[in-house]
Amino acid sequence: MRDVRMKGFAERADVEEVERFLAEHVGVRGTHRVPLSECVGRVLAEDVAAAVNVPGFARSAMDGYALRGEESFGASAYNPIRFRIAGESMPGDPFEGRVGKGEAVRIMTGAPVPEGADAVVMAEVCAEVGDAVEVSEAVAPQKNVGEIGEDIREGETVLRAGRRLRAQDAGLLSSIGIAEPLCVEQPRVRLVVTGNELLPAGSRPEGPKIVDSNSVVLRGLVERDGAILLPFEILPDEREPIAQAMQDPEADVVLVSGGSSVGKEDYAPQLLAELGELDFHGVSMRPSSPSGVGRIGQRLVFLLPGNPVSCMCAYEFFAGPTLRAMGGRGRAWPHRRMRRSLARKIASKVGRTDYVRVAEEDGRIVPLATSGASILSSTVRAIGAVVVPREREGMAEGEEVEVLLYDDDPVDMIGETP
């Protein structure tokens, strides 16, 4: 392998070439049982069919009185019909007898409708008189009664494999007695943050030192994409500790933040070539051109630039889709999208993919920066990004563009007063 330190890249791969490579070399991980309380956000690995009816009994849809519906025909406020109260049915404590002719059972919402009854008259049109109840409104058979299997029928397929489970999905699984759904395993990620100039996240900047922000950003992105981040620490720009971290046997994916370019102390690319395979180093994109991708055994390694915006951009293009695919999700970027016209042109270059941070002003899109890969605050001021494909020489003022939104909801921008 050619050592590019202090020499620069002889050539750069196209973004699409790297994406194709990753799509071909990444498969879905194995499966395991997940406790119901931990399954939200996980990807279901098998179809789920109900083994029971839900509900498994006819139940009352309201508070009132269970009776034989046809016996209430003719009841009105001027001519109420009296029924003897034979008992009551409560949720979890049903009436054990049978409702006979001229009888009613006091019943609460969700309680089993007793044998012999086929309707529930609501309490608002009834009045108890001693041990009887007067019904002043007729109720048809099956009225206000939830039938067996009204929610879910036995044998019904309720969830399909590949579904990312939501809170209500977990509730449904619970309702049919599934305690541990079979889910796709989450990929495990080792973060390798290097830099002699770095202070731990949360420190106060001082002198020539800067505070690590990439690990904080990457932690959030890794969690968003359904992966597990393994413990890590900031490493010095030295070969041995970096090499050891890149070979972490617990990791399915390694994200190297910093030390990936052509500087004197950028050891990661050379180490990756020595320990495994450096499939790509240098990509025709802006920012993030020093990005790289390789493998150590079955472990994928992503070389992410140290500049914060470049790091985030490279993750979104290459590492994010990989982690989602390994965890059973789709490779597509998980951003909401909107279309707006450009207030100013975006300059680009044919043969290079650009990731442009943008803001919105008066309903139009304004590019914030096409350079400045260390300006992390630009991603905070931005509502999202516009990707300029390699075949385009920029985008003209007034052109409608697709914006990949950073947020699900509007947020306050820096300097704005709510």
C-alpha positions in Angstrom: 0.0 0.0 0.0 1.2 3.5 -0.8 1.8 5.6 2.3 -0.1 8.9 1.6 1.1 10.7 4.8 2.4 14.1 3.9 1.9 13.3 0.2 -1.8 13.5 -0.6 -4.2 11.3 -2.5 -3.3 10.1 -6.0 -6.9 9.4 -6.7 -10.3 9.4 -5.0 -13.2 6.9 -5.2 -16.7 8.0 -6.1 -19.3 8.1 -3.3 -21.4 5.6 -5.3 -18.6 3.2 -5.7 -18.1 3.1 -1.9 -21.8 2.7 -1.3 -22.0 -0.2 -3.7 -19.1 -1.9 -2.0 -20.8 -1.6 1.4 -24.1 -2.8 0.1 -22.4 -5.9 -1.3 -20.4 -6.7 1.8 -22.9 -6.1 4.6 -25.4 -8.6 5.8 -28.0 -8.7 8.5 -26.8 -9.9 11.8 -28.1 -12.9 13.7 -31.2 -13.1 15.8 -32.0 -13.5 19.5 -34.9 -13.2 21.9 -35.5 -9.8 23.5 -37.4 -9.1 26.7 -40.7 -7.3 25.9 -39.7 -4.3 28.0 -36.6 -3.8 25.8 -38.0 -4.5 22.3 -39.2 -1.0 21.2 -37.0 0.2 18.4 -35.7 -3.3 17.6 -36.3 -5.1 14.3 -38.6 -8.1 14.3 -37.0 -11.2 12.9 -40.0 -13.3 12.3 -43.7 -13.1 11.5 -45.9 -13.2 14.6 -49.2 -14.9 14.6 -51.7 -14.8 17.5 -52.2 -18.1 19.4 -55.2 -16.7 21.2 -58.2 -14.5 20.7 -58.2 -11.0 22.1 -60.4 -10.6 24.0 -60.9 -14.2 24.9 -64.4 -13.6 26.2 -67.3 -11.3 25.4 -66.8 -8.1 27.3 -68.8 -5.0 28.2 -68.0 -1.9 26.3 -69.4 0.4 29.0 -70.7 0.6 32.5 -74.3 -0.5 32.8 -76.4 -3.7 33.1 -76.1 -6.9 31.2 -79.4 -8.5 30.1 -81.3 -10.1 27.3 -81.6 -7.4 24.7 -85.0 -8.4 23.3 -86.5 -8.1 26.8 -85.8 -4.4 26.8 -87.8 -3.7 23.6 -90.5 -1.1 24.3 -88.7 0.5 27.2 -88.9 4.3 27.4 -88.7 7.1 29.9 -92.5 6.9 30.3 -92.6 3.2 30.4 -89.4 1.7 32.0 -89.0 -2.0 32.2 -87.9 -3.5 35.5 -85.3 -6.3 35.8 -84.2 -8.0 39.0 -80.5 -7.5 39.7 -79.0 -11.0 40.0 -75.5 -9.8 40.8 -72.6 -8.0 39.3 -69.7 -8.6 36.9 -66.4 -6.8 37.4 -63.1 -6.8 35.4 -61.3 -9.9 36.7 -64.2 -10.9 38.9 -67.0 -12.2 36.6 -70.6 -13.1 37.5 -70.6 -16.9 37.9 -74.2 -17.6 37.3 -76.5 -17.4 34.3 -78.8 -14.4 33.5 -82.4 -15.7 33.4 -85.6 -14.2 32.1 -86.3 -10.8 33.6 -82.9 -10.5 35.2 -79.9 -8.1 34.8 -76.4 -8.1 36.1 -74.6 -4.9 37.1 -71.5 -4.7 34.9 -68.4 -2.5 34.5 -66.5 -1.7 31.3 -64.2 -4.5 30.3 -65.9 -7.1 32.5 -67.1 -10.4 31.0 -70.7 -10.5 29.8 -72.3 -13.3 31.8 -73.9 -16.3 30.2 -77.5 -15.8 29.2 -77.0 -12.0 28.5 -76.4 -10.6 25.1 -76.5 -6.9 25.5 -75.5 -4.1 27.9 -77.7 -1.1 28.6 -75.7 1.9 29.7 -76.1 3.1 33.3 -77.3 6.6 32.2 -80.7 5.2 31.1 -81.2 3.0 34.2 -82.2 3.6 37.8 -81.9 1.1 40.6 -84.9 0.6 42.8 -84.2 -1.7 45.7 -82.9 -5.0 44.3 -84.2 -4.1 40.8 -83.2 -1.8 37.9 -85.6 0.2 35.7 -84.4 0.4 32.1 -85.8 3.4 30.2 -84.2 2.8 26.8 -84.3 -0.4 24.6 -81.0 -2.1 23.7 -80.6 -4.5 20.8 -78.9 -7.8 21.2 -75.1 -7.5 20.9 -75.3 -3.8 21.6 -72.3 -2.5 23.7 -70.8 -6.0 23.8 -67.3 -6.6 22.5 -67.2 -10.1 20.9 -64.6 -12.7 21.3 -61.6 -11.9 19.0 -62.9 -8.4 18.3 -59.3 -7.0 18.6 -57.3 -10.0 17.4 -58.3 -13.4 16.0 -56.5 -16.6 16.9 -54.2 -17.5 14.0 -54.1 -14.0 12.6 -50.6 -12.7 11.6 -50.3 -9.4 13.6 -46.7 -8.3 12.8 -44.4 -9.1 9.9 -40.7 -9.8 10.0 -38.6 -6.7 9.3 -40.9 -4.3 11.2 -39.2 -1.9 13.5 -41.2 -2.3 16.7 -43.0 0.7 18.1 -44.5 1.2 21.5 -47.9 0.1 20.4 -46.4 -3.0 18.7 -44.9 -4.0 22.0 -48.3 -3.5 23.6 -49.9 -5.8 21.1 -47.3 -8.5 21.6 -48.0 -8.3 25.3 -51.7 -8.7 24.7 -51.2 -12.0 22.9 -48.7 -13.4 25.4 -45.4 -12.9 23.6 -42.8 -12.3 26.4 -39.7 -12.3 24.2 -40.1 -11.5 20.5 -37.3 -12.7 18.2 -35.4 -9.7 17.0 -32.3 -8.9 14.8 -29.2 -8.5 16.9 -27.9 -4.9 17.2 -24.5 -4.3 15.7 -21.8 -3.4 18.2 -19.6 -0.4 17.5 -16.2 0.4 18.8 -15.3 4.1 18.7 -11.6 4.9 18.2 -11.1 8.6 19.0 -7.5 9.7 18.5 -5.7 13.0 19.0 -3.0 14.3 21.3 -4.8 17.7 21.2 -8.1 16.3 22.5 -9.7 16.8 25.9 -12.6 14.6 27.1 -16.1 15.6 26.1 -17.5 18.1 28.6 -14.1 19.6 29.5 -13.4 23.3 29.2 -11.2 24.3 26.3 -7.8 25.5 27.3 -4.6 26.6 25.5 -3.9 24.6 22.3 -6.2 21.8 23.4 -9.7 21.3 22.0 -12.6 19.3 23.4 -13.7 16.1 21.8 -17.2 16.6 20.3 -17.1 13.9 17.6 -17.7 11.1 20.2 -20.8 12.9 21.4 -22.2 13.3 17.9 -21.3 9.7 16.9 -22.9 8.3 20.1 -26.2 10.0 19.2 -26.0 8.8 15.6 -25.1 5.3 16.5 -28.0 5.1 18.9 -30.3 6.6 16.3 -29.3 3.8 13.9 -30.1 1.0 16.3 -26.5 0.0 17.2 -24.7 -0.5 20.6 -21.7 1.7 21.4 -19.0 -0.2 23.3 -16.9 1.6 26.0 -14.1 3.7 24.6 -11.5 6.3 25.6 -9.5 9.0 23.8 -6.3 7.5 22.4 -3.0 9.3 21.7 -1.7 9.5 18.2 0.4 6.3 18.6 0.4 3.2 16.5 0.1 0.5 19.2 -3.0 1.7 21.1 -4.8 2.6 17.8 -4.0 -0.9 16.4 -5.3 -2.6 19.5 -8.5 -0.6 19.5 -9.2 -1.3 15.8 -8.9 -5.1 16.5 -11.5 -5.1 19.4 -13.0 -8.6 19.2 -16.3 -7.4 20.6 -16.9 -5.0 17.8 -18.8 -5.7 14.5 -18.0 -2.2 13.3 -15.1 0.2 14.2 -15.5 4.0 13.7 -12.1 5.8 13.7 -12.6 9.5 14.4 -9.5 11.4 13.5 -6.1 10.3 12.2 -7.6 9.2 8.9 -6.1 11.8 6.5 -2.5 12.3 5.1 -0.9 14.0 8.1 2.3 12.8 9.8 0.5 11.3 12.7 -2.5 9.9 10.7 -1.7 6.2 11.4 -5.1 4.6 11.0 -5.1 4.1 7.2 -1.6 2.4 7.3 -2.6 0.3 10.2 -5.8 -0.8 8.6 -3.9 -1.9 5.5 -1.5 -3.8 7.7 -4.1 -5.5 9.9 -6.6 -6.2 7.2 -7.7 -4.5 4.0 -7.9 -0.8 3.2 -10.6 -1.0 0.5 -11.0 2.8 0.0 -9.0 5.8 1.2 -10.0 9.2 -0.2 -13.4 9.8 -1.6 -14.5 12.4 -4.1 -16.8 14.4 -1.8 -17.0 17.6 0.1 -16.5 17.6 3.0 -15.1 14.2 4.1 -12.7 13.6 1.3 -10.1 11.9 3.6 -12.7 9.2 4.5 -11.8 5.5 4.2 -13.4 2.1 4.5 -11.7 -1.3 5.1 -12.0 -4.6 6.9 -10.2 -6.5 9.6 -11.5 -10.0 9.3 -15.3 -9.8 9.3 -15.1 -6.4 11.1 -15.8 -3.3 9.0 -13.7 -0.2 9.8 -14.7 3.3 8.8 -12.1 6.1 8.8 -13.9 9.3 9.7 -12.2 12.6 9.4 -11.4 14.5 12.6 -13.1 17.7 11.5 -16.6 17.6 13.1 -18.7 18.3 10.0 -16.6 15.9 7.9 -17.0 13.3 10.5 -20.8 13.6 10.6 -21.0 13.7 6.8 -18.9 10.6 6.3 -20.9 8.8 9.0 -24.2 9.7 7.2 -23.0 8.5 3.8 -21.2 5.3 4.8 -21.3 4.1 8.4 -25.0 5.0 9.1 -26.5 2.9 6.2 -24.2 0.0 7.1 -25.2 -0.1 10.8 -28.9 0.1 9.8 -28.6 -2.7 7.3 -26.7 -4.9 9.8 -29.5 -4.4 12.3 -32.3 -5.2 9.8 -33.3 -1.7 8.9 -33.3 -0.1 5.5 -30.1 1.6 4.2 -32.0 4.9 3.3 -31.1 7.9 5.3 -33.6 8.3 8.2 -34.4 11.9 7.6 -37.7 13.6 6.8 -37.5 15.4 3.5 -39.0 18.5 2.0 -38.7 20.4 -1.3 -38.1 24.1 -1.5 -36.5 26.5 -4.0 -33.0 27.9 -3.5 -32.6 31.5 -2.5 -29.0 31.4 -3.7 -27.1 29.1 -6.0 -24.9 26.2 -4.8 -21.6 25.9 -6.5 -20.1 22.5 -6.9 -17.9 20.5 -9.3 -18.6 17.7 -11.7 -17.2 14.5 -10.4 -17.6 15.4 -6.7 -20.5 14.8 -4.3 -21.3 17.8 -2.1 -23.0 17.8 1.3 -24.3 21.3 1.8 -25.7 22.6 5.1 -28.7 24.8 4.5 -31.1 27.1 6.4 -34.5 28.3 5.5 -35.4 32.0 5.2 -38.8 33.2 4.1 -39.7 29.8 2.8 -36.6 29.5 0.6 -33.4 27.5 1.1 -30.1 29.3 1.8 -26.7 27.4 1.7 -24.8 28.1 4.9 -21.4 26.9 3.8 -19.8 24.7 1.2 -16.5 24.6 3.1 -15.4 25.0 6.7 -15.4 21.3 7.8 -14.5 22.3 11.3 -17.4 24.6 11.8 -19.7 22.4 13.9 -22.1 25.2 14.7 -23.1 25.3 11.0 -24.9 22.0 11.5 -26.8 23.6 14.5 -27.8 26.7 12.5 -28.9 24.4 9.6 -32.3 22.8 9.3 -30.7 20.1 7.2 -28.5 19.4 4.2 -28.8 19.3 0.4 -26.8 16.6 -1.4 -25.4 17.7 -4.8 -24.7 14.6 -6.9 -21.4 14.1 -8.7 -22.9 14.7 -12.1 -24.1 18.2 -11.3 -22.1 21.4 -11.5 -24.0 23.0 -8.7 -27.6 24.1 -8.4 -29.1 27.3 -9.7 -30.9 30.0 -7.7 -34.6 29.3 -7.8 -34.1 25.6 -8.5 -36.3 23.3 -6.3 -34.1 21.1 -4.2 -34.7 18.2 -1.7 -33.6 19.0 1.9 -32.7 16.2 4.3 -34.0 17.6 7.6 -32.0 17.2 10.8 -35.1 17.4 13.0 -38.6 15.9 13.2 -39.9 19.2 14.6 -38.9 22.8 14.1 -36.1 24.0 16.5 -34.8 27.4 17.6 -31.7 28.3 15.7 -28.6 29.9 17.3 -29.2 33.6 18.0 -33.0 33.4 17.6 -35.4 34.4 20.4 -38.3 32.0 20.9 
